Amino acid sequence: MSAATLPHAFPPPVLARLRELADITPDLVVEDFADPRARAALAEAEVLVTGWGCPPIDAAVLAAAPRLRAVLHAAGSVKSLVTEACWRRGLLISSAAQANALPVAEYTLAMILLAGKGLFALRDSYRATRTFEIGAIVEGVGNHGLRVGVIGASRIGRRLIELLRPFDFEVSLADPYVTEEEAAALGVRPRQLHGPDGLFATSDIVTVHAPQTPETRHLVGRRELALMRDGAVLVNTARGSLVDTQALVGEARTGRIGAILDVTHPEPLPADSPLYDLPNVYLTPHVAGSQGNEIARLGLAVVEEMERLCAGLPLGHPVDHAGLERAA
């Protein structure tokens, strides 16, 4: 992993727990498997602890690591580092994607509540006028009965649905892989299990939580944006490529819909992108995922997986090769 990641993912208390379970070299943090120090360590390694910045674990790396049996990833997606050679070796692969899903779902919930209340526009108005009428009723805002459409029953999508339950929202879900029975287990009634068209057309807020795959590129394009109701808001905390940026610029410029974007394509946006300045667009710099003290949760997930390995138990968050293609 990157050297900058280690102290955040494994602060002293978490690193101490890891030391109780395994012989580790905490000072050996490499970003390149060609590093001679890495080659020496690989010869003895049974478990690799990886994180942001890990290069691919290819056949050459595995040849240098004859004793390796598990990769515990202190981050989300493993697509950039786990190669076919890992699966051929039969390595156990674990990811902290579930832990990383929690802050993303929390961020999304916060943005839904703020957007439903009309807070972004109200803040701008208050800043511009420096006054307001006490007791005045603000029309067209409020979270009571708000219709929230969730695209994708991913880890984040599922956690968000859980977080939405205490509120007076009407939640619908679009996911081609979710059955009515699975939706019911999530608390989404069959009539709220929409195809994408119905979800876009009926929701006040549409929030995107699908994985980035070739099939989901521009999942939200001109057609889908045109289906959205006047005043509706699009939230994207998944991947920027899921939304057609130019189509969104065109629709947002009309002022008909709003957008809350923590991810964009490209990322970062060009300095001259209209999305920076449109009053109905709220941009944040890819911070919905684990940040600051939340990163320690990723290291803790690895420690818990190491505890299971040492006890001879199955991994708690294994990555399945067959399901990886349609995962984040």
LUMLUM-693521 format. One record per residue (C-alpha): x, y, z; residue in one letter. Coordinates in Angstrom, 1 decimal. Example, Ala and Ser with C-alpha at 12.3 -4.5 7.8 and 13.67 -1.06 7.14 Angstrom:
2
{{12.3, -4.5, 7.8}, "A"},
{{13.7, -1.1, 7.1}, "S"},
// end
This chain:
328
{{0.0, 0.0, 0.0}, "M"},
{{1.1, 3.6, -0.2}, "S"},
{{3.2, 4.7, 2.8}, "A"},
{{0.8, 7.5, 3.5}, "A"},
{{-2.0, 5.0, 4.1}, "T"},
{{-0.4, 2.8, 6.8}, "L"},
{{-0.7, 5.1, 9.8}, "P"},
{{-4.3, 5.9, 9.0}, "H"},
{{-5.4, 2.3, 8.4}, "A"},
{{-3.3, 0.9, 11.2}, "F"},
{{-3.0, 3.4, 14.0}, "P"},
{{-1.2, 2.1, 17.1}, "P"},
{{-4.2, 0.3, 18.8}, "P"},
{{-5.1, -1.5, 15.5}, "V"},
{{-1.5, -2.3, 14.7}, "L"},
{{-1.0, -3.7, 18.2}, "A"},
{{-3.9, -6.2, 17.6}, "R"},
{{-2.3, -7.3, 14.4}, "L"},
{{1.0, -7.9, 16.1}, "R"},
{{-0.7, -10.2, 18.5}, "E"},
{{-1.8, -12.4, 15.6}, "L"},
{{1.1, -12.5, 13.2}, "A"},
{{4.8, -11.8, 12.7}, "D"},
{{4.8, -8.6, 10.8}, "I"},
{{7.2, -6.0, 9.6}, "T"},
{{5.3, -2.7, 10.1}, "P"},
{{8.2, -0.7, 8.8}, "D"},
{{8.1, -2.5, 5.5}, "L"},
{{5.6, -0.6, 3.4}, "V"},
{{6.3, -1.0, -0.3}, "V"},
{{4.5, 0.4, -3.3}, "E"},
{{6.4, -1.7, -5.8}, "D"},
{{6.9, -5.5, -5.6}, "F"},
{{10.1, -5.1, -7.5}, "A"},
{{11.6, -3.5, -4.4}, "D"},
{{14.4, -5.8, -3.2}, "P"},
{{13.0, -5.6, 0.4}, "R"},
{{9.7, -6.8, -0.9}, "A"},
{{11.2, -9.7, -2.7}, "R"},
{{12.9, -10.9, 0.5}, "A"},
{{9.7, -10.5, 2.5}, "A"},
{{7.6, -12.3, -0.1}, "L"},
{{9.7, -15.4, 0.2}, "A"},
{{8.4, -15.9, 3.7}, "E"},
{{4.9, -14.3, 3.5}, "A"},
{{1.8, -16.3, 4.2}, "E"},
{{-0.6, -13.3, 4.1}, "V"},
{{-0.4, -10.0, 2.2}, "L"},
{{-2.0, -7.0, 3.8}, "V"},
{{-2.8, -4.5, 1.0}, "T"},
{{-4.4, -1.1, 0.6}, "G"},
{{-4.7, 1.9, -1.6}, "W"},
{{-1.8, 2.1, -4.0}, "G"},
{{-1.1, -1.7, -4.2}, "C"},
{{0.2, -2.7, -7.7}, "P"},
{{-1.2, -5.9, -9.4}, "P"},
{{-0.4, -9.2, -7.7}, "I"},
{{0.6, -11.0, -10.9}, "D"},
{{2.3, -14.3, -11.7}, "A"},
{{5.7, -12.9, -11.1}, "A"},
{{4.8, -11.7, -7.6}, "V"},
{{3.2, -15.0, -6.8}, "L"},
{{6.3, -16.9, -8.0}, "A"},
{{8.3, -15.0, -5.4}, "A"},
{{5.7, -15.8, -2.7}, "A"},
{{5.5, -19.6, -2.6}, "P"},
{{3.9, -19.7, 0.9}, "R"},
{{1.3, -17.0, 0.2}, "L"},
{{-2.3, -18.2, 1.0}, "R"},
{{-4.3, -15.0, 1.6}, "A"},
{{-4.6, -11.4, 0.6}, "V"},
{{-6.4, -9.1, 3.1}, "L"},
{{-7.2, -5.8, 1.4}, "H"},
{{-7.6, -2.7, 3.7}, "A"},
{{-9.7, -0.9, 1.1}, "A"},
{{-12.7, -1.5, -1.2}, "G"},
{{-12.4, -2.8, -4.7}, "S"},
{{-9.7, -5.4, -5.4}, "V"},
{{-10.1, -5.3, -9.2}, "K"},
{{-6.8, -3.3, -9.7}, "S"},
{{-4.6, -5.7, -7.8}, "L"},
{{-6.1, -9.3, -7.8}, "V"},
{{-5.2, -10.9, -11.1}, "T"},
{{-6.2, -14.2, -12.6}, "E"},
{{-3.0, -15.7, -11.3}, "A"},
{{-4.3, -15.2, -7.8}, "C"},
{{-7.4, -17.1, -8.5}, "W"},
{{-5.4, -19.9, -10.1}, "R"},
{{-3.3, -20.1, -7.0}, "R"},
{{-6.5, -20.5, -5.0}, "G"},
{{-5.7, -17.6, -2.7}, "L"},
{{-8.2, -16.4, -0.1}, "L"},
{{-9.1, -12.9, -0.9}, "I"},
{{-10.8, -10.5, 1.5}, "S"},
{{-11.8, -6.9, 1.1}, "S"},
{{-12.8, -4.1, 3.5}, "A"},
{{-15.4, -2.9, 1.0}, "A"},
{{-18.2, -3.4, 3.6}, "Q"},
{{-16.4, -1.2, 6.1}, "A"},
{{-15.8, 1.4, 3.4}, "N"},
{{-19.5, 1.3, 2.4}, "A"},
{{-20.5, 2.8, 5.7}, "L"},
{{-19.3, 6.4, 5.4}, "P"},
{{-20.5, 6.5, 1.8}, "V"},
{{-24.0, 5.5, 2.8}, "A"},
{{-23.8, 8.1, 5.7}, "E"},
{{-22.7, 10.8, 3.3}, "Y"},
{{-25.5, 10.0, 0.9}, "T"},
{{-28.1, 10.0, 3.7}, "L"},
{{-26.8, 13.5, 4.8}, "A"},
{{-27.0, 14.8, 1.2}, "M"},
{{-30.5, 13.4, 0.7}, "I"},
{{-31.7, 15.1, 3.9}, "L"},
{{-30.1, 18.4, 3.0}, "L"},
{{-31.3, 18.3, -0.6}, "A"},
{{-34.8, 17.5, 0.5}, "G"},
{{-34.8, 20.5, 2.8}, "K"},
{{-33.6, 22.7, 0.0}, "G"},
{{-30.6, 23.7, 2.1}, "L"},
{{-28.2, 24.4, -0.7}, "F"},
{{-30.3, 27.0, -2.5}, "A"},
{{-31.5, 28.5, 0.8}, "L"},
{{-27.9, 28.9, 2.0}, "R"},
{{-27.0, 30.7, -1.2}, "D"},
{{-30.1, 32.9, -0.9}, "S"},
{{-29.3, 33.8, 2.7}, "Y"},
{{-25.7, 34.6, 1.8}, "R"},
{{-26.7, 36.8, -1.1}, "A"},
{{-29.5, 38.8, 0.7}, "T"},
{{-28.1, 38.7, 4.3}, "R"},
{{-31.7, 38.6, 5.6}, "T"},
{{-34.8, 36.4, 5.7}, "F"},
{{-38.4, 36.7, 7.0}, "E"},
{{-38.8, 34.8, 10.3}, "I"},
{{-41.7, 32.4, 10.2}, "G"},
{{-42.0, 32.5, 6.4}, "A"},
{{-43.0, 29.2, 4.9}, "I"},
{{-40.6, 27.9, 2.2}, "V"},
{{-42.6, 26.2, -0.5}, "E"},
{{-41.5, 23.1, -2.4}, "G"},
{{-39.1, 21.7, 0.2}, "V"},
{{-39.3, 19.1, 3.0}, "G"},
{{-38.5, 15.5, 3.6}, "N"},
{{-41.9, 14.2, 4.6}, "H"},
{{-43.0, 11.6, 2.0}, "G"},
{{-39.9, 12.3, -0.2}, "L"},
{{-39.5, 9.7, -2.9}, "R"},
{{-36.0, 8.4, -3.0}, "V"},
{{-34.9, 6.1, -5.8}, "G"},
{{-31.9, 3.9, -5.2}, "V"},
{{-30.1, 2.6, -8.3}, "I"},
{{-28.1, -0.5, -7.3}, "G"},
{{-28.4, -2.9, -4.3}, "A"},
{{-24.7, -2.8, -3.7}, "S"},
{{-23.2, -2.8, -0.2}, "R"},
{{-23.6, 0.9, -0.1}, "I"},
{{-27.1, 0.8, -1.6}, "G"},
{{-28.3, -1.8, 0.9}, "R"},
{{-26.8, 0.1, 3.8}, "R"},
{{-28.4, 3.4, 2.6}, "L"},
{{-31.8, 1.7, 2.4}, "I"},
{{-31.3, 0.6, 6.1}, "E"},
{{-30.4, 4.2, 7.0}, "L"},
{{-33.4, 5.6, 5.2}, "L"},
{{-35.9, 3.4, 7.2}, "R"},
{{-36.4, 5.7, 10.2}, "P"},
{{-37.4, 8.6, 8.0}, "F"},
{{-40.8, 9.3, 6.2}, "D"},
{{-39.4, 8.5, 2.8}, "F"},
{{-40.9, 6.3, 0.1}, "E"},
{{-37.9, 4.3, -1.2}, "V"},
{{-37.8, 2.5, -4.5}, "S"},
{{-35.0, 0.3, -5.9}, "L"},
{{-33.8, -0.5, -9.4}, "A"},
{{-31.4, -3.5, -9.7}, "D"},
{{-31.7, -6.2, -12.3}, "P"},
{{-30.2, -8.8, -10.0}, "Y"},
{{-32.5, -8.3, -7.1}, "V"},
{{-35.6, -10.5, -6.8}, "T"},
{{-38.9, -9.4, -5.1}, "E"},
{{-38.0, -11.7, -2.2}, "E"},
{{-34.6, -10.1, -1.8}, "E"},
{{-36.2, -6.6, -2.0}, "A"},
{{-38.7, -7.5, 0.6}, "A"},
{{-35.9, -8.6, 2.9}, "A"},
{{-34.4, -5.1, 2.4}, "L"},
{{-37.7, -3.6, 3.3}, "G"},
{{-38.6, -2.6, -0.2}, "V"},
{{-42.1, -3.6, -1.2}, "R"},
{{-42.7, -5.2, -4.7}, "P"},
{{-44.4, -2.0, -6.0}, "R"},
{{-41.3, -0.1, -5.1}, "Q"},
{{-39.0, -2.4, -7.1}, "L"},
{{-38.9, -0.4, -10.3}, "H"},
{{-37.0, -0.6, -13.5}, "G"},
{{-34.8, 2.4, -14.1}, "P"},
{{-37.3, 4.3, -16.2}, "D"},
{{-40.0, 4.2, -13.5}, "G"},
{{-37.5, 5.1, -10.8}, "L"},
{{-36.2, 8.2, -12.7}, "F"},
{{-39.7, 9.3, -13.6}, "A"},
{{-41.2, 9.0, -10.1}, "T"},
{{-38.3, 10.0, -7.7}, "S"},
{{-37.6, 13.3, -6.1}, "D"},
{{-34.0, 12.2, -5.4}, "I"},
{{-32.2, 9.5, -7.5}, "V"},
{{-29.0, 8.2, -5.9}, "T"},
{{-26.6, 6.0, -7.8}, "V"},
{{-24.9, 3.0, -6.2}, "H"},
{{-24.2, 0.6, -9.1}, "A"},
{{-20.7, -0.8, -9.7}, "P"},
{{-18.5, 0.5, -12.5}, "Q"},
{{-18.6, -2.1, -15.3}, "T"},
{{-18.7, -1.8, -19.1}, "P"},
{{-22.5, -2.3, -18.9}, "E"},
{{-23.0, 0.6, -16.4}, "T"},
{{-21.0, 3.2, -18.3}, "R"},
{{-23.3, 6.2, -18.8}, "H"},
{{-26.1, 4.4, -17.0}, "L"},
{{-27.4, 7.8, -16.4}, "V"},
{{-27.5, 9.6, -19.8}, "G"},
{{-29.6, 12.1, -21.6}, "R"},
{{-32.7, 9.9, -21.8}, "R"},
{{-32.6, 9.1, -18.0}, "E"},
{{-32.0, 12.7, -17.0}, "L"},
{{-34.9, 13.8, -19.2}, "A"},
{{-37.2, 11.4, -17.4}, "L"},
{{-36.4, 13.1, -14.0}, "M"},
{{-39.1, 15.3, -12.5}, "R"},
{{-38.7, 19.0, -12.4}, "D"},
{{-36.9, 19.9, -9.2}, "G"},
{{-35.5, 16.4, -8.7}, "A"},
{{-31.9, 15.8, -7.6}, "V"},
{{-29.3, 13.3, -8.8}, "L"},
{{-26.8, 12.1, -6.2}, "V"},
{{-23.7, 10.2, -7.4}, "N"},
{{-21.3, 8.7, -4.9}, "T"},
{{-20.5, 5.6, -7.0}, "A"},
{{-18.2, 6.3, -10.0}, "R"},
{{-18.1, 9.2, -12.3}, "G"},
{{-18.4, 7.1, -15.5}, "S"},
{{-21.9, 6.0, -14.5}, "L"},
{{-23.2, 9.5, -15.4}, "V"},
{{-22.8, 11.0, -18.8}, "D"},
{{-21.1, 14.3, -17.8}, "T"},
{{-22.0, 16.2, -20.9}, "Q"},
{{-25.6, 15.2, -20.7}, "A"},
{{-25.7, 16.3, -17.1}, "L"},
{{-24.1, 19.6, -17.9}, "V"},
{{-26.8, 20.2, -20.5}, "G"},
{{-29.7, 19.3, -18.2}, "E"},
{{-28.3, 21.1, -15.2}, "A"},
{{-27.8, 24.3, -17.2}, "R"},
{{-31.5, 24.5, -17.7}, "T"},
{{-32.0, 24.6, -13.9}, "G"},
{{-34.7, 21.9, -14.2}, "R"},
{{-32.9, 19.4, -12.0}, "I"},
{{-30.1, 19.5, -9.4}, "G"},
{{-27.0, 17.3, -8.8}, "A"},
{{-24.9, 16.3, -5.9}, "I"},
{{-21.6, 14.8, -7.1}, "L"},
{{-18.8, 13.4, -5.1}, "D"},
{{-17.4, 11.6, -8.2}, "V"},
{{-17.2, 12.8, -11.7}, "T"},
{{-15.8, 11.8, -15.1}, "H"},
{{-13.1, 12.9, -15.6}, "P"},
{{-11.8, 13.2, -12.1}, "E"},
{{-11.1, 15.9, -11.2}, "P"},
{{-13.1, 17.9, -13.7}, "L"},
{{-11.4, 20.3, -16.0}, "P"},
{{-11.0, 23.8, -14.4}, "A"},
{{-13.4, 25.3, -16.9}, "D"},
{{-16.2, 22.8, -16.3}, "S"},
{{-19.6, 24.5, -15.9}, "P"},
{{-20.4, 22.1, -13.0}, "L"},
{{-18.2, 24.1, -10.7}, "Y"},
{{-20.3, 27.2, -11.0}, "D"},
{{-23.9, 26.1, -11.6}, "L"},
{{-25.9, 27.0, -8.5}, "P"},
{{-28.0, 23.8, -8.7}, "N"},
{{-24.9, 21.5, -8.6}, "V"},
{{-23.0, 20.7, -5.4}, "Y"},
{{-19.5, 19.2, -5.9}, "L"},
{{-17.3, 17.5, -3.3}, "T"},
{{-13.8, 16.1, -4.0}, "P"},
{{-14.3, 12.3, -3.8}, "H"},
{{-14.6, 12.3, 0.0}, "V"},
{{-17.7, 10.2, 0.7}, "A"},
{{-15.6, 7.1, 1.3}, "G"},
{{-13.4, 6.5, 4.3}, "S"},
{{-11.5, 9.7, 5.4}, "Q"},
{{-9.6, 10.7, 8.4}, "G"},
{{-10.4, 8.5, 11.4}, "N"},
{{-12.8, 6.4, 9.3}, "E"},
{{-9.8, 4.8, 7.6}, "I"},
{{-8.9, 2.9, 10.8}, "A"},
{{-12.1, 1.0, 10.3}, "R"},
{{-10.5, -0.5, 7.1}, "L"},
{{-7.5, -1.7, 9.1}, "G"},
{{-9.7, -3.1, 11.8}, "L"},
{{-11.6, -5.1, 9.2}, "A"},
{{-8.3, -6.7, 8.2}, "V"},
{{-7.4, -7.5, 11.8}, "V"},
{{-10.7, -9.2, 12.3}, "E"},
{{-10.2, -11.3, 9.1}, "E"},
{{-6.7, -12.2, 10.4}, "M"},
{{-8.3, -13.4, 13.7}, "E"},
{{-10.6, -15.6, 11.6}, "R"},
{{-7.7, -17.0, 9.7}, "L"},
{{-5.8, -17.8, 12.9}, "C"},
{{-8.8, -19.5, 14.3}, "A"},
{{-9.3, -21.6, 11.2}, "G"},
{{-12.6, -19.9, 10.5}, "L"},
{{-13.9, -18.8, 7.1}, "P"},
{{-13.3, -15.2, 6.1}, "L"},
{{-16.0, -12.8, 7.1}, "G"},
{{-15.8, -10.7, 3.9}, "H"},
{{-14.5, -13.0, 1.1}, "P"},
{{-14.3, -11.8, -2.4}, "V"},
{{-15.9, -14.3, -4.8}, "D"},
{{-14.2, -14.6, -8.2}, "H"},
{{-17.5, -15.4, -10.0}, "A"},
{{-19.2, -12.3, -8.6}, "G"},
{{-16.3, -9.9, -9.0}, "L"},
{{-17.3, -9.0, -12.6}, "E"},
{{-20.4, -7.2, -11.4}, "R"},
{{-19.0, -5.9, -8.2}, "A"},
{{-17.5, -2.5, -7.5}, "A"},
// end
